[in-house]
């Protein structure tokens, strides 16, 4: 299990103008805990690395890898599974993201519905990296969140208001998408690589933050 603990702070403290422009304005940063998901037959070190100097989490998986659980029909993954589950309130996932070229068909972040009515989807939203236009991140396989994501650091924020059922997505602090969630459920965040494509998939994360409101 991992624990990321940050000094509690409120977003946007430099100037009134900057604070008003920040997606974290009025939010409070808090700590979070997580466990690691990986192919069942591999050691974590074979698919995950943490660099303490840059505080970078690197996760990778091959399309030929085993799933999370032996005998499962799901695709291979290496992911941070956040342990903070919620049914109400406002919650924001925030991190700098780096996707190396060649990663194609991997979901790098999702809001997972762990307890939800039968027959409803298991996720509220997922973000999939593909190879078009120098690397493109989409909501599932449709709406483009950002292009040109390969081999560069950029920031992704995903804010969920469980009360109103709205999800807002920010790329480099610019609001790029607002969508409805899938209805009442118990949820948590995940990030890493959940691979539906071929070959090797990798994603790196740093400055991972959890905000509540």
C-alpha positions in Angstrom: 0.0 0.0 0.0 1.2 3.5 -0.7 0.3 6.7 1.2 0.7 10.2 -0.3 0.4 12.9 2.3 0.5 16.5 1.4 0.4 19.6 3.5 -3.2 20.7 3.7 -3.7 23.8 1.6 -6.4 25.6 -0.2 -6.1 26.2 -3.9 -5.1 29.6 -5.5 -3.3 31.7 -2.9 -1.0 33.9 -4.9 -3.4 36.7 -6.0 -7.1 37.2 -6.3 -6.9 37.1 -10.1 -4.8 33.9 -10.1 -7.0 32.3 -7.5 -10.2 33.0 -9.5 -8.6 31.4 -12.6 -7.5 28.2 -10.8 -9.6 25.0 -11.1 -8.6 24.4 -7.4 -10.0 27.7 -6.1 -12.0 27.0 -3.0 -10.8 23.3 -2.8 -8.7 21.8 0.0 -5.8 19.5 -0.7 -5.8 16.4 1.4 -3.8 13.1 1.7 -4.8 9.8 0.1 -3.9 6.2 0.2 -3.7 3.6 -2.5 -2.9 0.0 -3.3 -1.2 -1.3 -6.5 -2.9 -3.4 -9.1 -0.6 -5.5 -11.5 -0.5 -8.7 -13.4 -1.2 -11.4 -10.9 1.9 -13.5 -11.7 4.5 -10.7 -11.6 6.3 -8.9 -8.8 5.3 -5.2 -8.6 8.9 -4.1 -9.4 8.6 -5.7 -12.8 5.8 -3.2 -13.8 6.2 -0.3 -11.4 8.9 2.1 -10.4 9.0 5.1 -8.1 11.7 7.8 -8.3 11.9 9.5 -5.0 14.0 12.4 -6.4 11.4 13.5 -8.9 8.5 11.9 -7.0 7.5 10.2 -10.3 5.4 7.0 -10.4 6.0 5.0 -13.6 3.7 2.2 -14.5 3.9 -0.1 -17.6 2.3 -3.3 -18.9 2.5 -5.5 -22.0 -0.5 -6.6 -24.0 0.6 -10.2 -23.4 0.6 -9.8 -19.6 -1.7 -11.7 -17.4 -4.8 -9.9 -15.9 -5.1 -8.6 -12.3 -6.5 -12.0 -11.1 -5.7 -15.4 -12.3 -8.5 -16.7 -14.7 -10.0 -13.2 -15.2 -11.0 -12.1 -18.7 -10.1 -8.5 -18.1 -7.2 -6.8 -19.9 -3.8 -6.4 -18.2 -3.1 -3.4 -16.0 -0.7 -1.7 -13.7 -2.6 0.9 -11.7 -2.8 2.9 -8.5 -6.1 2.1 -6.9 -7.1 4.9 -4.6 -8.7 3.7 -1.3 -10.8 6.8 -0.7 -14.3 5.8 -1.7 -17.1 8.3 -1.9 -20.8 8.5 -2.5 -21.3 12.3 -2.1 -19.4 15.5 -2.0 -16.8 17.0 -4.5 -13.6 15.2 -5.3 -10.8 16.1 -7.6 -7.9 14.0 -9.0 -5.0 16.1 -10.1 -1.6 15.1 -11.6 1.1 15.9 -14.1 1.1 13.2 -16.7 3.7 11.8 -19.2 2.8 9.3 -21.9 5.7 7.9 -23.9 5.3 7.4 -27.6 4.0 4.0 -28.6 1.4 3.8 -25.9 -1.8 3.0 -27.8 -5.1 1.8 -26.4 -4.4 2.3 -22.7 -6.7 3.9 -20.2 -4.5 6.1 -17.9 -7.2 7.4 -15.5 -10.7 6.5 -14.5 -13.5 7.0 -12.0 -14.5 3.5 -11.1 -18.0 2.7 -9.7 -17.2 -0.1 -7.2 -20.8 -0.3 -5.9 -23.5 0.5 -8.4 -26.9 -0.7 -9.5 -27.0 -3.9 -11.6 -26.9 -3.2 -15.3 -25.2 0.2 -15.0 -21.7 0.9 -16.3 -18.7 0.1 -14.1 -17.1 3.5 -14.8 -18.2 7.1 -14.9 -15.4 8.2 -17.1 -12.1 6.8 -18.5 -9.3 8.5 -20.5 -7.6 6.5 -23.2 -4.3 7.3 -24.9 -3.9 6.6 -28.6 -1.2 7.3 -31.2 -3.0 9.8 -33.4 -1.6 13.4 -33.7 1.5 12.8 -31.6 -0.5 11.1 -28.9 -4.1 11.8 -28.2 -6.1 11.4 -25.0 -9.8 10.9 -25.3 -12.8 10.3 -23.0 -13.3 6.6 -23.8 -12.8 6.6 -27.5 -14.7 9.8 -28.4 -14.2 13.3 -27.1 -10.6 14.6 -27.4 -9.2 15.9 -24.2 -5.7 16.8 -25.5 -3.5 16.0 -28.5 0.3 16.0 -28.7 0.6 14.3 -25.3 3.5 12.0 -26.2 6.9 12.6 -24.5 5.9 15.7 -22.6 4.6 16.6 -19.1 1.2 18.2 -18.9 -1.5 18.5 -16.2 -4.8 16.7 -16.0 -7.5 17.5 -13.5 -10.8 15.5 -13.1 -13.3 17.1 -10.7 -16.5 15.1 -9.8 -19.5 16.7 -8.0 -21.3 13.6 -6.8 -24.2 15.7 -5.6 -25.0 17.3 -9.0 -23.7 14.3 -11.0 -21.3 16.5 -13.0 -17.7 15.7 -14.0 -15.4 18.5 -15.2 -12.1 17.7 -17.0 -9.2 20.2 -17.3 -6.1 20.0 -19.5 -3.4 22.3 -18.3 -6.0 24.1 -16.2 -8.3 24.7 -19.1 -11.8 23.3 -18.9 -12.2 21.0 -21.9 -15.2 18.8 -21.0 -18.2 18.7 -18.7 -20.3 15.5 -18.7 -22.8 13.8 -16.5 -21.8 10.8 -14.3 -23.7 7.5 -14.5 -25.9 8.0 -11.4 -25.6 7.1 -7.8 -22.8 4.7 -6.8 -19.8 4.3 -4.5 -16.7 5.4 -6.4 -12.9 5.8 -6.3 -10.1 7.1 -8.6 -7.6 5.0 -10.5 -4.5 5.9 -12.5 -1.9 4.0 -14.4 -2.2 1.8 -17.5 -5.2 -0.5 -18.2 -4.2 -1.8 -21.6 -6.7 -2.7 -24.4 -4.2 -2.3 -27.3 -1.1 -4.1 -28.5 2.5 -3.9 -27.4 3.8 -2.0 -24.4 1.9 0.8 -22.6 3.4 3.2 -20.1 2.3 6.2 -18.2 4.1 8.4 -15.6 2.6 10.6 -12.9 4.0 13.2 -10.6 2.6 15.9 -8.3 -0.4 13.7 -7.7 -2.9 15.6 -5.6 -6.3 14.9 -4.1 -8.7 17.8 -3.5 -12.0 17.9 -1.8 -14.7 20.6 -1.4 
